[in-house]
Amino acid sequence: MADAPLNSSARALAKPRRGTDVPEGAVIFGADYASSAKAVELVGQRTEFEAGSEVAWRVALPAARGGESVRVTLTTEDGTETQVDNFVAMAGWNVYFGKSMLTVEPGTYVLHYLYDGHEVGSGTFTLS
């Protein structure tokens, strides 16, 4: 497996197993994740969380050619955008996942993945 993405709290899988029913580009959320060398699954998949809780996420993107600048942003209902991650994609990587406290304020949020400034994945979750 290649080195971890640069400047990132996200994890990545270079060649995940096929068979997921989640469309490419759809960010899914859950209470936690379970990962192996070739797969990552979300545990307790959902889109609503209590304020102050950690949120796990997973997204499958087009396979990286290597060197793409990846920026991950969080957008609020009023359009305020905050960068939550930034890294350079390694060749062949296409599944990214993590678990963190993305925000503490109640509201509805959109997590966006952008390759070289173009959105390639997103998903919405709510903190109550």
Backbone torsions as a table, in degrees:
resi	resn	phi	psi	omega
1	MET	NA	143.0	-179.1
2	ALA	-69.6	168.6	176.0
3	ASP	-60.9	158.8	179.4
4	ALA	-63.8	155.8	176.7
5	PRO	-57.9	149.5	-179.3
6	LEU	-75.2	139.7	174.5
7	ASN	53.4	41.0	-172.9
8	SER	-133.7	144.8	171.2
9	SER	-94.7	-9.0	178.2
10	ALA	-75.4	155.3	173.3
11	ARG	-110.8	163.3	-176.8
12	ALA	-143.6	153.2	173.9
13	LEU	-117.4	129.5	-178.1
14	ALA	-73.8	-45.3	-175.6
15	LYS	-136.1	77.2	-178.2
16	PRO	-69.1	156.4	174.4
17	ARG	-64.8	149.8	176.1
18	ARG	-78.7	169.0	170.7
19	GLY	114.6	-4.1	178.4
20	THR	-71.3	145.5	180.0
21	ASP	-95.6	8.9	179.3
22	VAL	-91.0	127.3	-178.6
23	PRO	-64.3	149.1	176.5
24	GLU	-56.5	134.7	178.5
25	GLY	92.0	-11.5	-179.9
26	ALA	-87.1	118.9	174.9
27	VAL	-83.6	125.5	177.1
28	ILE	-112.2	154.6	-173.4
29	PHE	-125.8	157.6	177.8
30	GLY	-165.4	-179.1	-179.3
31	ALA	-75.9	-30.1	-177.7
32	ASP	-161.8	178.7	174.9
33	TYR	-134.0	158.4	173.5
34	ALA	-125.5	124.1	-175.6
35	SER	-126.8	153.9	171.9
36	SER	-134.1	-173.7	-178.2
37	ALA	-62.8	-27.4	-174.6
38	LYS	-122.8	2.3	-177.2
39	ALA	-153.0	153.1	172.1
40	VAL	-141.6	130.9	178.8
41	GLU	-123.1	145.7	176.1
42	LEU	-87.4	139.8	177.5
43	VAL	-101.6	131.7	-179.6
44	GLY	65.2	49.3	-177.5
45	GLN	-58.6	130.2	178.3
46	ARG	-167.4	174.6	178.8
47	THR	-122.5	0.0	178.5
48	GLU	-117.9	132.5	-176.5
49	PHE	-136.4	156.3	174.6
50	GLU	-78.1	144.8	177.2
51	ALA	-57.3	137.9	179.4
52	GLY	89.4	-2.4	179.8
53	SER	-94.3	154.9	175.0
54	GLU	-76.5	151.0	-179.0
55	VAL	-122.7	128.5	174.1
56	ALA	-94.9	148.3	178.9
57	TRP	-144.9	161.6	177.8
58	ARG	-150.2	140.2	176.0
59	VAL	-145.1	139.0	172.7
60	ALA	-106.7	125.3	-177.8
61	LEU	-117.9	171.0	172.9
62	PRO	-57.8	144.9	-179.7
63	ALA	-58.3	132.1	-178.6
64	ALA	-71.2	143.2	172.6
65	ARG	-80.3	-22.0	-177.8
66	GLY	108.0	127.3	178.6
67	GLY	94.1	-3.7	177.3
68	GLU	-65.6	138.2	174.1
69	SER	-81.5	122.9	-178.8
70	VAL	-113.1	125.0	177.7
71	ARG	-121.5	133.4	179.3
72	VAL	-115.4	124.3	-177.8
73	THR	-123.5	156.5	176.8
74	LEU	-119.1	125.4	-177.3
75	THR	-115.6	132.9	178.4
76	THR	-86.2	172.6	178.4
77	GLU	-59.2	-30.4	-178.9
78	ASP	-89.4	6.2	175.1
79	GLY	91.9	2.3	177.1
80	THR	-70.6	130.5	-176.3
81	GLU	-115.4	134.9	178.0
82	THR	-128.2	132.4	175.6
83	GLN	-77.5	128.6	-179.5
84	VAL	-113.3	-10.6	178.1
85	ASP	-162.0	156.4	180.0
86	ASN	-157.8	127.8	178.7
87	PHE	-160.2	170.9	176.1
88	VAL	-104.5	124.5	-177.6
89	ALA	-71.7	140.7	177.5
90	MET	-91.3	147.4	-177.9
91	ALA	-54.8	130.7	176.7
92	GLY	90.0	-17.7	-177.9
93	TRP	-73.1	139.3	177.1
94	ASN	-149.7	-4.0	175.3
95	VAL	-117.2	122.4	-179.3
96	TYR	-119.1	145.7	-179.0
97	PHE	-156.1	163.2	178.0
98	GLY	-174.6	-178.6	176.4
99	LYS	-152.3	122.1	179.2
100	SER	-161.2	173.3	173.4
101	MET	-87.2	97.0	-175.4
102	LEU	-70.3	-33.0	179.7
103	THR	-163.6	161.4	-179.7
104	VAL	-114.0	-11.5	-177.6
105	GLU	-85.6	131.4	174.9
106	PRO	-58.2	147.7	179.2
107	GLY	150.8	-178.1	177.3
108	THR	-105.8	134.0	-174.2
109	TYR	-130.0	153.3	173.8
110	VAL	-119.7	125.4	175.3
111	LEU	-96.1	121.6	-176.7
112	HIS	-112.2	137.7	169.0
113	TYR	-108.5	127.0	-179.8
114	LEU	-123.1	126.3	174.0
115	TYR	-100.3	123.1	178.6
116	ASP	46.3	39.7	176.0
117	GLY	86.9	-4.7	-179.4
118	HIS	-107.7	129.7	-179.4
119	GLU	-68.7	128.6	178.6
120	VAL	-122.8	-4.1	178.6
121	GLY	-164.8	148.4	177.0
122	SER	-161.6	160.5	176.3
123	GLY	-160.9	154.0	-175.4
124	THR	-115.1	138.4	174.5
125	PHE	-141.4	163.3	-176.9
126	THR	-126.7	136.8	170.1
127	LEU	-105.6	128.6	-178.7
128	SER	-99.8	NA	NA
